[in-house]
Amino acid sequence: MSREMSKANGKSKIEPSEQRKPWMTALETRFAEEEPNLGSSRQRLIREILEHAEDTYFLSSRALAQKYNLDPTTIVRTIQALGYKRYGEFAADLRSHFVARITPYAVMKSAVREKRSVANHIEHTIEMDLHNLNALRSQLDAKRVLEIAKRIDRARRILVIGIDFAAPLSNLLAYGLVSIGYDAEAPIGSAGNLRQKVLLLGAKDLLIAISFGRCLQDTVDCVIKARDNRVPTFGLTDSEKSPIALFSDSSWITSTASPSFHGSYVAVVAAINALLVACSQLRPQRSLAVLRRKEQEFRSRWYTPLSKKAANELPSKHE
């Protein structure tokens, strides 16, 4: 579940000149290195395969050749020019590239290709949710959770960055932290607003970034900017090779694998719940005091049934 990266021991040291380079998959890296040595036709072929990975990652060498109206030996020689000894090695990197560069469209297209019934799609989705949750349960390290909880407790202010589908996750974490007495915020709005918020952070604060797969540019930019300003950073992501894991001081790796176009966040929510429990129990008396005050001041927010007399005085739906 977790992966720690320490600046002190040099494991995560990233030179400023490296931070702005585009994050590339293993296959993209090979192509970038060998591109000057490839002919124009081979360059076009590799670009086509990479740009349409959702249509190519599952194909055999023969099927791939058929798709592009080529001889199978042309495919084999092209991947050998990239440094692969066997097609299977290339296919493994292509699948990893597909997963890393996956988009909602690509996921949906892949799911449609399977030609399952609607009921079967539903069952498959729930099975994947359970698989992700069980994986989290088997890997969950309470000590790691406590470490991050203590880091949150030391922070003067916590900024949680999550965009698009990750926005509800950032809101859940920030709102939960505020509910037990922490100064936390999940900012919304434009990229400019996010970056302005990051610029207000200092060494005594904490930035938490939530993003998955290839990760959203604005979220990654916020992490890099925070690191540039020596702000501690923590990430929630789904791969040790993702930009969030690469640029954050520490990160938790939680699977979001799903046949659904929007991914599965069941395990991520469970991880956030574990973190909120740890934070609340670090200072239980403070947590209780804040929750008690909130309950007293916001008592009117809860639903209260009307008396029978008041209910009878309400206008009818048909009036």
SERO-4910 file (N, C-alpha, C, O; in steps of 0.05 Angstrom, whole numbers):
BEGIN
 pado doro    nc1    nc2    nc3   cac1   cac2   cac3    cc1    cc2    cc3    oc1    oc2    oc3
  Met    A     16    -24      0      0      0      0     17     25      0     10     45    -13
  Ser    A     39     25     14     54     50     16     82     48      5     93     27      1
  Arg    A     92     72     -1    118     74    -12    130    100     -1    120    121     -6
  Glu    A    152     98     14    165    121     26    188    130      9    203    113     -1
  Met    A    191    156      5    213    167    -10    226    188      7    213    208     13
  Ser    A    251    185     13    264    204     31    285    221     16    302    210      3
  Lys    A    282    247     19    302    265      7    329    261     20    350    263      7
  Ala    A    329    256     46    354    254     61    372    232     51    396    236     48
  Asn    A    361    209     44    378    187     36    382    186      6    396    169     -5
  Gly    A    371    206     -8    376    209    -36    359    192    -54    361    194    -79
  Lys    A    341    176    -43    325    158    -60    307    173    -78    302    165   -101
  Ser    A    296    195    -69    276    210    -84    287    236    -95    271    253   -105
  Lys    A    313    240    -94    324    265   -103    319    269   -132    327    252   -148
  Ile    A    306    290   -139    300    296   -167    311    324   -174    303    343   -161
  Glu    A    329    325   -192    341    350   -199    320    368   -212    302    359   -226
  Pro    A    322    395   -207    303    414   -218    300    411   -248    277    414   -259
  Ser    A    322    406   -262    320    403   -291    304    378   -300    294    377   -322
  Glu    A    302    358   -282    288    334   -289    258    337   -283    242    322   -295
  Gln    A    250    355   -265    223    356   -256    203    363   -279    181    354   -279
  Arg    A    212    379   -298    194    389   -319    194    370   -343    178    375   -362
  Lys    A    211    349   -343    210    331   -366    184    315   -365    174    308   -344
  Pro    A    172    310   -389    147    295   -389    151    266   -378    172    254   -383
  Trp    A    132    257   -362    134    230   -351    128    210   -374    108    213   -387
  Met    A    146    191   -377    143    172   -399    143    144   -389    155    137   -369
  Thr    A    128    127   -404    127     98   -398    153     86   -408    169     99   -422
  Ala    A    158     61   -401    182     47   -410    184     45   -440    205     48   -452
  Leu    A    161     41   -453    160     39   -482    165     66   -495    180     68   -515
  Glu    A    154     87   -484    159    114   -494    189    122   -491    200    134   -508
  Thr    A    200    113   -469    229    119   -464    246    105   -484    265    117   -495
  Arg    A    240     80   -490    256     65   -510    253     79   -537    273     82   -552
  Phe    A    229     86   -544    224     99   -570    239    125   -572    251    131   -593
  Ala    A    238    141   -551    252    167   -551    283    163   -555    295    179   -568
  Glu    A    293    142   -543    322    137   -545    330    127   -572    352    134   -583
  Glu    A    313    110   -584    320     98   -610    309    113   -634    316    107   -657
  Glu    A    292    132   -630    278    146   -652    298    157   -673    293    154   -697
  Pro    A    320    169   -665    339    180   -685    350    158   -703    359    164   -725
  Asn    A    350    133   -694    362    111   -709    341     96   -726    348     77   -741
  Leu    A    316    104   -724    295     90   -738    288    105   -764    289    130   -765
  Gly    A    280     90   -784    271    102   -809    243    115   -804    230    109   -784
  Ser    A    235    132   -823    210    146   -820    186    128   -818    167    133   -804
  Ser    A    186    106   -834    163     87   -834    161     73   -807    139     69   -797
  Arg    A    184     66   -795    183     53   -769    175     73   -747    160     65   -729
  Gln    A    183     97   -749    175    118   -730    145    121   -731    132    123   -710
  Arg    A    133    123   -755    104    126   -758     89    102   -746     69    105   -732
  Leu    A    100     78   -751     87     54   -741     86     54   -710     65     49   -698
  Ile    A    109     60   -697    110     60   -668     92     81   -657     78     76   -637
  Arg    A     91    105   -669     73    126   -660     44    117   -661     28    122   -643
  Glu    A     37    104   -683      9     95   -687      2     74   -665    -20     76   -653
  Ile    A     21     56   -659     16     36   -639     13     49   -612     -5     41   -596
  Leu    A     30     68   -605     29     81   -579      4     98   -576     -9     98   -555
  Glu    A     -3    113   -597    -26    131   -595    -53    117   -595    -73    129   -587
  His    A    -53     92   -604    -78     77   -604    -74     51   -589    -82     29   -598
  Ala    A    -62     53   -565    -56     29   -549    -81     13   -542    -79    -11   -538
  Glu    A   -104     27   -539   -128     13   -532   -137     -7   -554   -152    -25   -549
  Asp    A   -126     -3   -579   -132    -21   -601   -110    -41   -607   -114    -59   -623
  Thr    A    -87    -37   -594    -64    -54   -601    -52    -70   -579    -38    -90   -584
  Tyr    A    -58    -63   -553    -43    -76   -531    -49   -106   -529    -33   -121   -517
  Phe    A    -72   -115   -539    -80   -143   -536    -75   -160   -561    -81   -183   -561
  Leu    A    -63   -148   -581    -59   -162   -606    -33   -178   -607    -13   -170   -595
  Ser    A    -33   -201   -621     -9   -216   -626      7   -202   -648     -3   -184   -661
  Ser    A     32   -211   -653     48   -198   -673     34   -201   -701     35   -183   -717
  Arg    A     22   -225   -706      9   -229   -731    -16   -211   -734    -20   -199   -755
  Ala    A    -31   -209   -712    -55   -192   -713    -48   -162   -716    -62   -147   -730
  Leu    A    -26   -155   -703    -17   -127   -705     -8   -121   -734    -14    -99   -744
  Ala    A      6   -140   -746     14   -136   -774    -10   -134   -792    -10   -118   -811
  Gln    A    -30   -151   -787    -54   -150   -803    -69   -123   -800    -79   -113   -820
  Lys    A    -69   -112   -776    -83    -87   -771    -70    -64   -788    -84    -47   -799
  Tyr    A    -44    -65   -791    -30    -44   -806    -22    -52   -834     -5    -39   -847
  Asn    A    -33    -75   -843    -28    -85   -871      2    -88   -876     13    -79   -896
  Leu    A     16   -101   -857     44   -105   -859     51   -135   -857     34   -151   -849
  Asp    A     75   -142   -865     84   -169   -861     92   -173   -832    104   -155   -820
  Pro    A     86   -196   -820     94   -200   -791    123   -196   -786    130   -187   -764
  Thr    A    140   -202   -806    169   -198   -801    176   -168   -798    195   -161   -784
  Thr    A    160   -151   -810    164   -122   -808    159   -113   -779    174    -97   -768
  Ile    A    138   -124   -767    132   -118   -739    155   -128   -721    164   -113   -703
  Val    A    164   -153   -725    185   -164   -708    210   -148   -710    223   -143   -690
  Arg    A    218   -141   -735    243   -126   -739    241    -98   -727    261    -87   -717
  Thr    A    217    -86   -727    213    -59   -716    217    -60   -686    230    -42   -674
  Ile    A    205    -80   -673    208    -81   -643    236    -89   -635    246    -81   -614
  Gln    A    250   -104   -652    278   -111   -647    295    -85   -649    314    -82   -635
  Ala    A    287    -67   -667    302    -42   -670    299    -25   -645    315     -7   -640
  Leu    A    278    -30   -630    274    -16   -604    290    -29   -581    291    -18   -559
  Gly    A    302    -52   -587    318    -65   -567    305    -89   -554    316   -101   -535
  Tyr    A    282    -97   -563    268   -121   -552    278   -146   -566    281   -146   -590
  Lys    A    282   -167   -551    291   -192   -562    267   -209   -572    269   -223   -592
  Arg    A    245   -207   -557    221   -222   -564    196   -204   -565    195   -184   -551
  Tyr    A    177   -213   -580    152   -197   -582    138   -196   -555    125   -176   -549
  Gly    A    140   -218   -539    126   -218   -513    136   -196   -495    120   -185   -480
  Glu    A    161   -189   -496    172   -167   -480    160   -140   -488    152   -124   -472
  Phe    A    159   -137   -515    146   -112   -526    117   -111   -518    107    -89   -510
  Ala    A    102   -133   -520     74   -134   -514     69   -127   -484     49   -114   -478
  Ala    A     87   -136   -466     84   -130   -438     87   -101   -433     72    -89   -418
  Asp    A    107    -88   -446    111    -59   -443     88    -44   -455     80    -22   -446
  Leu    A     77    -54   -478     54    -40   -491     30    -41   -473     15    -22   -471
  Arg    A     25    -64   -459      3    -65   -441      7    -46   -417    -12    -32   -409
  Ser    A     31    -45   -407     37    -26   -385     33      3   -394     23     19   -379
  His    A     40      8   -419     36     35   -430      6     41   -432     -2     63   -425
  Phe    A    -10     21   -441    -39     25   -443    -51     31   -415    -67     49   -413
  Val    A    -42     16   -395    -53     20   -368    -45     47   -357    -61     61   -345
  Ala    A    -20     55   -362    -10     81   -352    -23    105   -366    -27    126   -354
  Arg    A    -29    101   -392    -40    123   -408    -70    120   -412    -82    133   -429
  Ile    A    -82    104   -395   -111     97   -398   -128    122   -394   -122    138   -377
  Thr    A   -149    124   -409   -169    145   -407   -196    133   -403   -200    109   -410
  Pro    A   -216    148   -394   -243    137   -392   -253    125   -418   -266    105   -418
  Tyr    A   -247    138   -440   -255    128   -467   -242    101   -472   -255     82   -481
  Ala    A   -216     98   -466   -202     74   -472   -213     51   -455   -215     28   -464
  Val    A   -219     57   -429   -230     36   -412   -257     26   -422   -263      2   -424
  Met    A   -274     46   -430   -301     39   -440   -299     23   -466   -314      4   -470
  Lys    A   -281     31   -483   -277     17   -509   -268    -12   -504   -277    -30   -517
  Ser    A   -249    -15   -485   -240    -42   -479   -262    -59   -467   -264    -83   -474
  Ala    A   -279    -47   -450   -301    -62   -438   -322    -70   -459   -333    -92   -458
  Val    A   -327    -52   -478   -347    -58   -500   -337    -81   -517   -352    -98   -527
  Arg    A   -310    -82   -521   -298   -103   -538   -303   -130   -527   -304   -150   -542
  Glu    A   -306   -132   -500   -309   -158   -487   -336   -171   -493   -340   -195   -489
  Lys    A   -355   -155   -502   -382   -165   -509   -396   -180   -487   -408   -201   -491
  Arg    A   -394   -170   -462   -408   -181   -439   -437   -171   -439   -443   -151   -452
  Ser    A   -454   -185   -425   -481   -174   -420   -479   -152   -400   -459   -149   -386
  Val    A   -500   -135   -398   -500   -113   -379   -498   -125   -350   -483   -114   -334
  Ala    A   -513   -146   -345   -512   -159   -318   -484   -169   -312   -474   -166   -289
  Asn    A   -470   -180   -332   -443   -190   -328   -424   -167   -323   -405   -170   -307
  His    A   -428   -144   -337   -411   -120   -332   -414   -111   -302   -395   -104   -289
  Ile    A   -439   -111   -293   -444   -103   -265   -430   -122   -245   -417   -112   -227
  Glu    A   -433   -148   -250   -420   -167   -232   -389   -164   -233   -376   -166   -212
  His    A   -378   -160   -257   -349   -157   -260   -339   -133   -245   -318   -133   -232
  Thr    A   -354   -111   -246   -346    -86   -232   -345    -90   -202   -327    -82   -189
  Ile    A   -366   -104   -191   -367   -109   -162   -344   -128   -154   -332   -124   -132
  Glu    A   -338   -147   -171   -316   -166   -165   -290   -150   -163   -273   -156   -145
  Met    A   -286   -131   -181   -261   -116   -181   -260    -98   -157   -238    -94   -145
  Asp    A   -283    -86   -148   -283    -70   -124   -275    -87   -100   -259    -78    -83
  Leu    A   -286   -111    -98   -278   -128    -76   -249   -136    -77   -236   -138    -56
  His    A   -239   -141   -101   -211   -148   -104   -193   -125    -95   -173   -130    -80
  Asn    A   -200   -101   -102   -184    -77    -94   -185    -74    -63   -164    -67    -51
  Leu    A   -208    -78    -52   -211    -75    -23   -195    -97     -8   -182    -91     12
  Asn    A   -197   -121    -18   -182   -143     -5   -151   -139     -8   -136   -145     11
  Ala    A   -143   -128    -31   -114   -122    -34   -105   -101    -14    -84   -103     -3
  Leu    A   -122    -81    -10   -115    -60     10   -114    -72     38    -96    -66     53
  Arg    A   -133    -89     44   -134   -101     71   -109   -118     76    -99   -118     98
  Ser    A   -100   -133     55    -76   -150     59    -50   -134     61    -31   -143     73
  Gln    A    -50   -110     49    -26    -94     48    -26    -71     68     -5    -58     73
  Leu    A    -49    -65     81    -51    -42     98    -31    -45    122    -33    -64    137
  Asp    A    -14    -25    125      5    -25    146     -3     -3    166      0     21    160
  Ala    A    -12    -11    189    -22      9    209      0     29    217     -6     52    222
  Lys    A     25     20    217     47     38    224     50     60    204     56     83    211
  Arg    A     47     53    178     49     73    157     26     93    159     30    117    156
  Val    A      2     83    165    -21    101    169    -15    120    192    -21    144    189
  Leu    A     -5    110    213      1    127    237     23    148    230     21    170    240
  Glu    A     42    140    214     63    159    207     52    183    192     59    206    198
  Ile    A     34    178    173     22    200    158      3    216    176      1    240    174
  Ala    A    -12    202    194    -29    216    212    -13    235    230    -22    258    235
  Lys    A     10    227    239     27    244    255     38    268    239     41    290    249
  Arg    A     43    263    213     53    285    196     30    305    193     35    329    193
  Ile    A      6    296    189    -17    314    188    -21    329    214    -26    353    213
  Asp    A    -17    315    236    -20    328    262      0    350    267     -5    370    281
  Arg    A     24    347    255     45    368    258     41    392    240     52    413    245
  Ala    A     25    388    219     22    409    199      6    432    210    -14    428    223
  Arg    A     14    456    203     -1    480    210    -26    482    193    -48    489    202
  Arg    A    -24    474    168    -46    475    149    -43    453    129    -21    446    120
  Ile    A    -65    441    121    -65    418    102    -81    426     77   -104    434     79
  Leu    A    -69    424     54    -82    429     28    -85    403     13    -64    390      8
  Val    A   -109    395      7   -114    370     -7   -122    376    -36   -143    389    -41
  Ile    A   -106    367    -55   -111    372    -83   -122    347    -97   -109    327    -97
  Gly    A   -146    349   -108   -158    328   -123   -177    340   -144   -193    357   -137
  Ile    A   -175    332   -169   -190    344   -191   -207    323   -205   -200    299   -205
  Asp    A   -229    331   -217   -247    314   -232   -257    291   -214   -269    297   -193
  Phe    A   -253    266   -222   -263    244   -206   -250    243   -178   -261    231   -160
  Ala    A   -226    254   -175   -213    254   -149   -223    277   -131   -216    277   -108
  Ala    A   -239    295   -142   -249    318   -126   -266    308   -102   -262    319    -80
  Pro    A   -284    289   -105   -299    280    -81   -281    267    -60   -287    269    -36
  Leu    A   -259    255    -69   -240    242    -50   -226    264    -34   -222    261    -10
  Ser    A   -217    285    -48   -203    307    -33   -222    321    -14   -214    329      8
  Asn    A   -248    324    -23   -268    336     -5   -273    319     19   -275    330     42
  Leu    A   -274    293     16   -279    275     38   -257    277     58   -262    279     82
  Leu    A   -232    276     49   -209    278     67   -207    305     82   -204    306    106
  Ala    A   -210    326     66   -208    353     78   -231    358     98   -226    368    120
  Tyr    A   -255    351     90   -278    356    108   -276    339    133   -282    348    155
  Gly    A   -266    314    130   -263    297    154   -242    309    173   -246    308    197
  Leu    A   -220    319    162   -199    331    179   -209    356    193   -203    360    217
  Val    A   -224    373    179   -236    397    191   -254    389    214   -256    403    234
  Ser    A   -269    368    210   -289    359    230   -276    351    257   -290    351    277
  Ile    A   -250    345    257   -237    337    282   -216    358    290   -198    352    305
  Gly    A   -218    382    278   -201    404    288   -177    412    272   -161    428    281
  Tyr    A   -173    400    248   -150    408    232   -157    430    212   -179    432    203
  Asp    A   -137    446    206   -141    468    186   -135    456    159   -112    456    149
  Ala    A   -155    445    146   -152    431    121   -171    443    100   -192    454    107
  Glu    A   -163    441     75   -180    452     53   -175    436     28   -153    428     22
  Ala    A   -197    432     13   -195    420    -14   -205    441    -34   -229    443    -39
  Pro    A   -187    458    -44   -195    480    -61   -207    472    -87   -201    451    -98
  Ile    A   -226    488    -96   -239    483   -122   -234    507   -140   -223    528   -131
  Gly    A   -241    504   -165   -238    527   -183   -217    521   -205   -211    498   -211
  Ser    A   -206    542   -215   -187    540   -238   -160    531   -229   -154    529   -205
  Ala    A   -143    524   -249   -116    517   -243   -101    539   -229    -84    535   -212
  Gly    A   -108    564   -237    -96    587   -224   -102    589   -195    -85    596   -179
  Asn    A   -127    583   -188   -135    583   -160   -119    562   -144   -110    568   -122
  Leu    A   -116    538   -155   -101    517   -141    -72    526   -137    -61    523   -115
  Arg    A    -60    537   -157    -32    545   -154    -28    568   -135     -8    570   -120
  Gln    A    -47    586   -134    -46    608   -114    -47    597    -86    -32    606    -68
  Lys    A    -64    577    -82    -66    564    -55    -39    551    -48    -30    553    -25
  Val    A    -27    538    -67     -1    524    -62     20    544    -55     37    539    -38
  Leu    A     20    567    -68     40    588    -63     38    599    -34     58    610    -24
  Leu    A     16    595    -21     12    605      7     24    585     27     27    592     50
  Leu    A     31    561     18     40    541     37     70    545     43     85    556     27
  Gly    A     77    536     67    105    538     76    115    511     86    101    491     84
  Ala    A    139    511     97    152    487    107    137    473    130    140    449    134
  Lys    A    120    488    144    104    477    166     77    466    158     62    456    174
  Asp    A     71    468    132     46    459    121     49    432    108     71    420    108
  Leu    A     27    422     96     28    396     82     10    397     58    -13    405     60
  Leu    A     20    388     35      3    385     12     -2    355      7     16    339      6
  Ile    A    -28    348      4    -35    320     -2    -47    321    -30    -66    335    -36
  Ala    A    -36    304    -48    -45    304    -76    -58    276    -82    -48    256    -74
  Ile    A    -81    277    -96    -95    252   -103    -99    251   -133   -114    268   -144
  Ser    A    -87    232   -146    -90    229   -175    -81    201   -183    -63    190   -169
  Phe    A    -92    190   -205    -86    163   -212    -79    160   -242    -83    178   -257
  Gly    A    -69    137   -249    -62    131   -277    -39    150   -286    -19    152   -272
  Arg    A    -43    163   -308    -23    181   -318    -22    207   -302     -3    223   -305
  Cys    A    -43    212   -286    -45    235   -267    -51    261   -283    -41    265   -305
  Leu    A    -67    278   -270    -75    303   -283    -52    324   -280    -39    326   -259
  Gln    A    -48    339   -301    -26    358   -303    -27    378   -280     -6    384   -268
  Asp    A    -51    389   -274    -53    410   -254    -45    399   -226    -32    413   -210
  Thr    A    -53    374   -221    -47    362   -195    -16    358   -192     -5    364   -172
  Val    A     -4    347   -213     25    342   -213     40    369   -211     59    370   -196
  Asp    A     31    389   -225     44    415   -224     43    427   -195     62    439   -186
  Cys    A     21    422   -181     18    432   -153     39    418   -135     51    430   -118
  Val    A     43    391   -140     62    376   -124     90    387   -129    106    391   -110
  Ile    A     97    390   -155    124    400   -162    129    428   -150    150    433   -140
  Lys    A    109    445   -153    112    472   -142    116    472   -111    132    486   -101
  Ala    A    101    454    -98    103    452    -69    132    442    -62    144    453    -43
  Arg    A    142    423    -76    169    413    -71    190    434    -76    209    437    -61
  Asp    A    185    449    -97    204    471   -103    205    491    -80    226    503    -74
  Asn    A    183    494    -66    181    513    -43    186    500    -16    181    512      5
  Arg    A    196    475    -17    203    460      7    178    454     25    180    453     50
  Val    A    156    451     12    131    444     27    130    413     28    132    400      7
  Pro    A    126    400     51    123    371     52     99    362     35     78    375     34
  Thr    A    102    339     21     81    329      4     75    300      9     93    285     16
  Phe    A     50    292      5     42    265      8     22    259    -15      5    275    -21
  Gly    A     24    235    -27      6    229    -49    -10    203    -45     -1    184    -32
  Leu    A    -34    204    -57    -51    180    -59    -53    174    -88    -64    190   -104
  Thr    A    -42    151    -97    -42    144   -125    -43    114   -128    -47     99   -109
  Asp    A    -41    104   -153    -45     75   -158    -21     61   -170    -23     38   -177
  Ser    A      2     75   -171     26     62   -182     51     75   -172     52    100   -169
  Glu    A     71     59   -166     97     70   -157    110     86   -179    129    102   -174
  Lys    A    102     82   -204    114     96   -227     98    120   -235    105    134   -254
  Ser    A     76    126   -221     60    150   -229     74    175   -221     91    175   -203
  Pro    A     68    198   -235     81    223   -228     76    232   -199     94    244   -187
  Ile    A     53    225   -188     47    233   -160     67    218   -141     77    230   -123
  Ala    A     71    192   -146     90    177   -130    118    186   -134    134    187   -116
  Leu    A    125    194   -159    152    202   -166    159    228   -152    181    231   -142
  Phe    A    141    248   -152    147    274   -142    140    280   -113    149    299   -101
  Ser    A    123    263   -101    115    267    -73    137    256    -54    152    238    -61
  Asp    A    139    268    -30    158    258    -11    151    230     -2    169    213      2
  Ser    A    126    224      0    117    196      6     90    192     -7     76    211    -13
  Ser    A     82    167    -11     57    162    -24     46    135    -16     61    117     -7
  Trp    A     20    132    -18      6    106    -14     -3     97    -41    -14    112    -57
  Ile    A      2     71    -47     -7     60    -72    -32     43    -67    -31     23    -53
  Thr    A    -54     51    -79    -80     38    -75    -93     33   -102    -96     51   -118
  Ser    A   -100      8   -108   -110      1   -134   -137     14   -140   -155     15   -123
  Thr    A   -140     24   -165   -165     34   -174   -174     18   -199   -192     27   -214
  Ala    A   -163     -6   -202   -169    -22   -226   -199    -28   -227   -211    -35   -207
  Ser    A   -210    -25   -251   -239    -29   -255   -245    -30   -284   -232    -17   -301
  Pro    A   -266    -46   -292   -275    -45   -320   -292    -20   -325   -299    -15   -348
  Ser    A   -298     -5   -304   -314     19   -308   -297     42   -319   -273     43   -314
  Phe    A   -310     59   -334   -295     82   -347   -284    101   -326   -265    116   -333
  His    A   -295    102   -302   -286    121   -282   -268    110   -261   -260    124   -243
  Gly    A   -261     84   -263   -244     72   -243   -259     65   -217   -281     73   -213
  Ser    A   -245     50   -200   -257     42   -175   -243     56   -151   -218     54   -149
  Tyr    A   -258     70   -135   -247     85   -113   -254     73    -86   -251     87    -65
  Val    A   -264     49    -86   -272     36    -61   -248     33    -42   -251     41    -18
  Ala    A   -226     23    -52   -202     20    -35   -190     47    -26   -180     49     -4
  Val    A   -192     67    -44   -182     93    -37   -197    105    -14   -186    116      5
  Val    A   -224    103    -15   -241    113      6   -235     98     32   -234    111     54
  Ala    A   -230     72     31   -224     56     55   -197     66     67   -195     68     91
  Ala    A   -178     72     49   -152     83     59   -155    110     73   -143    115     93
  Ile    A   -172    127     61   -178    153     73   -192    150     99   -186    164    119
  Asn    A   -210    131    101   -224    126    126   -205    118    148   -206    126    171
  Ala    A   -186    100    141   -165     91    160   -149    115    170   -142    117    193
  Leu    A   -142    133    151   -126    156    158   -141    175    177   -130    185    196
  Leu    A   -167    179    171   -184    196    188   -187    185    216   -186    199    236
  Val    A   -190    158    218   -192    145    244   -166    150    260   -167    156    283
  Ala    A   -143    146    246   -117    150    260   -114    178    269   -105    183    292
  Cys    A   -122    198    253   -120    226    261   -138    232    284   -130    247    303
  Ser    A   -162    221    284   -181    227    306   -172    215    332   -177    226    354
  Gln    A   -157    192    331   -149    179    355   -122    189    366   -114    183    389
  Leu    A   -108    205    350    -83    217    360    -88    236    383    -74    236    404
  Arg    A   -110    251    380   -118    270    401   -148    266    405   -164    284    398
  Pro    A   -156    244    418   -185    238    420   -201    259    435   -224    264    428
  Gln    A   -189    272    456   -204    292    471   -209    316    454   -231    328    456
  Arg    A   -190    324    438   -194    347    420   -215    340    399   -233    357    394
  Ser    A   -213    317    388   -233    308    368   -261    308    380   -280    318    367
  Leu    A   -264    298    404   -290    298    417   -300    326    422   -324    332    418
  Ala    A   -282    344    431   -290    371    436   -300    385    411   -321    399    412
  Val    A   -286    382    389   -294    394    364   -320    383    354   -338    398    346
  Leu    A   -323    357    355   -348    344    346   -371    352    364   -394    355    354
  Arg    A   -366    354    390   -388    363    409   -397    391    403   -421    396    402
  Arg    A   -378    409    398   -385    437    392   -401    438    365   -420    453    363
  Lys    A   -392    422    346   -406    422    320   -434    412    324   -453    422    311
  Glu    A   -438    391    340   -464    379    344   -483    399    358   -506    401    351
  Gln    A   -472    415    377   -488    434    391   -496    458    373   -519    467    374
  Glu    A   -477    467    357   -483    491    340   -499    484    315   -513    502    305
  Phe    A   -496    460    305   -510    453    280   -533    434    285   -541    419    267
  Arg    A   -544    434    309   -566    415    316   -589    418    297   -603    398    291
  Ser    A   -595    442    287   -618    446    270   -615    435    242   -634    435    227
  Arg    A   -591    426    236   -587    416    208   -599    388    205   -603    379    182
  Trp    A   -605    374    227   -616    347    224   -646    347    219   -660    365    228
  Tyr    A   -655    328    204   -683    326    198   -700    320    223   -693    303    239
  Thr    A   -721    335    227   -739    331    249   -768    328    238   -778    346    224
  Pro    A   -781    306    244   -808    302    234   -827    323    244   -825    332    267
  Leu    A   -845    332    227   -865    352    235   -886    340    254   -891    316    252
  Ser    A   -897    356    271   -920    347    287   -943    341    269   -944    350    246
  Lys    A   -962    325    279   -985    318    262  -1001    343    254  -1011    344    231
  Lys    A  -1003    362    272  -1018    386    266  -1004    402    244  -1017    412    226
  Ala    A   -977    405    246   -962    420    226   -963    406    199   -964    420    179
  Ala    A   -962    380    200   -963    365    175   -990    369    161   -991    371    136
  Asn    A  -1011    370    176  -1038    374    165  -1041    402    152  -1058    405    135
  Glu    A  -1026    421    162  -1028    448    152  -1012    453    127  -1015    474    114
  Leu    A   -995    433    119   -979    436     94   -998    433     70  -1017    418     71
  Pro    A   -992    449     48  -1009    447     24  -1006    419     11   -985    407     13
  Ser    A  -1027    410      0  -1027    384    -14  -1010    385    -39  -1008    407    -51
  Lys    A   -999    363    -48   -984    362    -73  -1001    370    -96   -991    381   -116
  His    A  -1026    364    -95  -1044    369   -118  -1056    396   -118  -1070    403   -136
  Glu    A  -1050    412    -98  -1061    440    -97  -1047    458   -116  -1054    481   -118
***
